[in-house]
Amino acid sequence: MRSLLNKLYLASGYLSGLCIVLITLIITAQIVGRLLGFIVPSAEDFSGYALAAATFFGLAYTFREGGHIRVTLVIQKWREGARYIQELLVLIVALLLVSFMSFYAIHMVWESYIFEEVSSGYVSVPIWMPQVPVAMGIVMLNIAILDDLIMQLTGKAPSYKVHEGELHLEEV
């Protein structure tokens, strides 16, 4: 199970990187097109969709790699028991918030599909299509937070604590 989850987080990172490459290709095609006298229809729209996908696909991978900003100035001086409770509460609140976001992201995709919404750009795109990666990315973050909450509850170090320790070693 652990290896499957790690593959999921890695896949989300690769998907995020793939979206960045896609943005680069679209913008490059647009630049070359302008130089050669043609346009790339809805390049800005597709770049925006890829940017949203890259952002949300990258959330779970970044969380697991300890890349999100954590301010530990106060809690680093706390006793282990107090810090454990604080970490547990933060993970529970994060899980609740991200679960709420996941539910409504999926609901947004479903509504866009049911109401057959399309983009208003030069190229009409069913709006649920670019919304799917957003929903998938937030669900992957939800899984990552739940994974770390389970790690915390079972007495193992959550992923961000492992990486937090690496930062302290580099500072010395």
Secondary structure by P-SEA (a helix, b strand, c coil): caaaaaaaaaaaaaaaaaaaaaaaaaaaaaaaaaaacccccaaaaaaaaaaaaaaaaaaaaaaaaccccccccccccccaaaaaaaaaaaaaaaaaaaaaaaaaaaaaaaaaaaacccccccccccccccaaaaaaaaaaaaaaaaaaaaaaaaccccaaaaaaaaaaaaac
